[in-house]
Amino acid sequence: MRRPLVVFSAAALVAVAFSALAFAPRSASAAGTVTSTGSGASASASFFADIGGAQTSTFVYASDQSFSDPSGTFEGSDVFVDIFQFDPGNPRNPRDDESHYFSGYAELTPDQFQVLGNLDSASLSAVVNVCEFEGKQPPPQPNCFDVTVDLTWTGAGALGTSSGKSNSRFDGCRVHSTFSNSFRSAVAEGSISDGVTNFTPNPSDFADLSTFSFKDTFIGDCFFPEPPPPEPVG
């Protein structure tokens, strides 16, 4: 029996962390109060299939997020897709092994990704351009193509929730933070296809749905300087 090869998308996790940091308040006067809030929903799934003798692992992560602070409000949805294929060829000849890794990202409109109910279900419909990463120097001409993503998630486990709050002080600044998260395991089904090959012919091996919200209140002298502009060249 061949073991599934699971691909984890570091880019998807970095994107969430970066968004939260990007919209943190930059300053608050000594007598003022600044509030930063955020909320969002996400769905992820990993699939495994043997397609024409190639062991194929596919990972998808979709999210919808909103962040607000005195500088404004950011809202956005996006999706990441990773596809990894390993073809062992002749099992007695390791020299003919082949592997390919494709990855892509796309921004979404609000109706393309929706999480419904109390994490009861979700749907995703999008076209993502994925490109192959070969790790060669110099990099070859990229091998890119579009995949059509049409997936649905159905909640399959008990709803889990967590929440908390914290208070901290540093250099004349007080920060009061609250957060809440909800999550549920799920089953994802559908297709991620280039028009010829469906990379997800089987239901997901792993899938989940989640939501989050937070509120940070900064009181006092909470100044977070912006990085200085780059030095002029020449």
N, C-alpha and C positions, 0 to 999 in steps of 0.2 A: 504494500500500500504506500502510495506517495504521500508525503506530508505536505499540507498546504503551505505555501510561502506567503507570509503576511507582510504587507508594505505599510509602514507608518508614515504619515505625512507630517514632517516637522514644520513645513510651511504653514499648515492650517493652524497649529498651536501658536506659532509666532505671530500670526496675523491678529489673533484675539488679544494677546498680551500687548502688542504694539498699539492697537486701537485704544485700549484702556489708558496707556501712558500718554498717548498723543493728545488726549483731551483732558488731562489733568489741569487744574487751574494753575496759571503761571504766577499770580500774585494776589495778595489781599492786604488791604491797608491795616495799620495797627488797630484801628477802631472798627474795622469792617468784618463782614462775614462773606465767605464765598462758598457756594454749593456746587458740587459736581454730581451728576446722576447718570446712570446707564442701565440699559436692559437689553435683552436679546434672547434669541432661540437658536438652536442648532440641531442638526441631525447628522449622524455619521454611520457608515456601514462598510464592511469588508466582505469580499466575495472570493471564492476559489472555484476554479473549474479546470478540467483538462480539455483543452481545445486543440484538436488536431495533433495530439501528442505533446503540446506545450503546456506546462503547468502555469496557469495564469492567475495572478492575485490582483485584485482591483480594490482600491480604496477611494471613497468619496466622502467629502465633508462640506456641508452647506450651512451657512449661518446668516442671520438677520440681526443687525445691531443698531442701537441708538445711544448716543452720548450727548450730554449737554453740560455746558458751563457758561460763565459770563461771556466768553468769546464767541459762543454760538452753539448750534446743534448740528451733529453729524448723524446721518442715517444711511445705511447701506446694507446690501446683501451680496454674498459672493459664494462661489463654489470652487473647490479644489478636487482634482481627479488625478490619481496615480494608477498606472498600469504596469505590472512587472510580469514578464514572461520568461520562462526557462524551458528550453528544448534540449533534453539530454541526448537526442539523436540515438546513435548506437550505444547502448549501456556499456558495452565492452570497450568503447573507444572514447575516453573523456576528451580527446582533442576536438571532437566535432560538437561539443556542447555549445549552445548559443543562448545568450540572455539579452533581453531588451527592456529598458526602463523608459516609460513615457510619463510626462507630468504636465498638467495644465491648470489654468485658473481663468475664471470669467466672473465679471460683475453681473448681478441679476436685477431685474425689475421686481417690484414687490409681489406681483402675482406669480412669479416663476417658482418661488419657494414659500411654502405655507405650512405652518404647524397648527393643527386644529385641536380644539377641546383642551382637556387637561393632559396634554401630551398623549392624546389618544391616537393620533395619526399625523402624517406629514406627506407632502407631495413635492416633487422637484422635476421641473422640465426646463432643460437648457441645452445649448450647444457650446461645447468647450473645445478650444484648440489645444491639443497636446503635442509636445515635442519630445524627441528622444534625446537622452543624455548618455553619451558614450564615455566620457571621461578621458578623451584623447586630446593630445596637444600637438599641433594646434587643433581646435575643435573643427570637425568637418561641417559641411553644409547641413543645417538642421533638417531632420526628418520630421515634419509636422503634418498633422491631419486633424480634421474635426471629428469629434464624437458627439452623438446625440444622447443626452441623458434623460431618461424617463423612468423615474423611480417613485415608489410609494413605501412609506413606513407604517407599520401597524404596531401599536403598543402591545407588548407581550408580558410584561412583568408588573410587579407592584410599583406604585408611584413612590419615589423616595424624595424627601425634602430635607434641606438643612438651612439654617439661618444663624446669624450671630451679629454681634456688635463689638466695637472696641473704641477705646479712648487713648490717645497718646499726646505727648507734649515734646516739643523740641525747639530750642532757641526762640522762645516767646510765641510759639505757634501751638494752638490746640487743634487736634483733629478728631472728629467724631465720625465713625464709620459704621454703617449697617449693610448687611447683604442677605440675600436669600437665593437659594438654588433649588431647582426641581429636576429630577431625572428619572428615566424609565428605559428599561431594555425594550428592544423592538425586533421585528423581522422586516427586512427590506426586500422588495422584489421589483423586477422590471428589467430594463435594458440599458446598457451603455454600449452603443454600437457605432461603428464607422461606416455603416451602410452595407457591409459585407459580413463582418464578424460581430456577434453579440458577446462582449467580454464578460457578461454576468448572466449566463443562462440558468444558474441555480439561485435559490434564495440565499440570503446573506448568511455567513458564518457568525458574524457579530454585527449588531446594530444597536444604536441608542438614540434617544431624544432627550433634550435638556433645555432648560431656560435659566436665566440668571437676572438679577437686578441688584443695584447697589446705590448707596448715597453717601457721599463724603462731604462733611461740613468743616471748613477751615476757618478758624477764629484767631484773630490776633495778627501778629507780624509774620505772615506766611508768604515769603517771597521766594519764588523759584526762578532764578534768572535764566533767560534764554542763552544758548551758546553764542559766543561772539561770531561775527561774520568772518569769512575766510580772508586772509591777508591778500592784498593785491599782488599779482605776479608781475615781475619786471620792475 
